[in-house]
Amino acid sequence: MDSKRIATPGIVVREGGEADEAMALAVSRAAFDTLRDVYRPTPKALERQAARTAHWKRVVAVADGRVAGTALFGVRGRRLVVFGLAVDPGRRGRGVGRAILAWLADRAATRRLRAVALNTIRESGNVPYFEKRGFRVLREVQADWCVSDVHPRLHDVAMEAETPR
């Protein structure tokens, strides 16, 4: 487990371990359940995602002794790729996501990677959140891997933030 920690008052961010897995999955489920009317991955997309991220590592943000946020991360080329950034709905707006992104940016810089990359669905409302944290839109395509109860079309947005030097 990585011992490097990013300082955010009341939040400790670290690489997750086996003991964190159940809580991290519960946080992820709760966070994404709030978006399921906006978008839902198809069963085939869930299979592809699980296979693609099977060997990735988990980061957790812990507050008050509980996992408050989580994400998976892996390296592709010269980028640290983030998947499934999730914050406990009761902890949103308290710096948990920001602390996780800062930890990931530090991790990427330490490994001399050039950027942190992620994808999000535009209709989720998350694009402005990531833009405020230094990410820029690289491309946007119609998302064919998910469906929506409220939007006729969904847009997959690839974003990237340069690693601090």
C-alpha positions, 0 to 999 in steps of 0.5 A: 500500500502506498503511504504517500498521502495528500493533505485535505482536512479530515480526509485521508487519501491512500491506495485501497486494500482488501479491507476497504473493498466492501466499503468502496464498492458500497460507496460506488454503488450508492454514488452511481445509483443517483445517476441511473435514470441519467445513464446506465451501462449496458450489460456488455459494457459492464463486462468490458469495463470489468475486464479492462479494469481487473488489474487496476488499483483502487484509491480510497478517501477515508473520512471519520474512519469510513470510505467516503470516496473511491476510484480505480486507476491504471496506466495507459501509455503516459497517462494515469487513467481514472475509472469510476470516481465515486463519492458517497452522496452524503459527503458530496461537496466536502472535498472528497472528489477533489482530494482523490483527484489531487492524490491521483495527479500526485501519483501521476507526477511521481511516476512522470506520467504526462496526464491524468485522463478520464471519461464522463457522460456529459448529461451527468453534469460532471464536465464542469466539475472536472473542468474546474479541477484542470481537466479539458475536453479532448473529444466528445462522441455519442455514447453507445455503451449506455442507455438513458431513461431521460435523454434520447442521446448520451455523450461520452466525454474524454477529458485530460489534465496535464500532470503538475511538474 
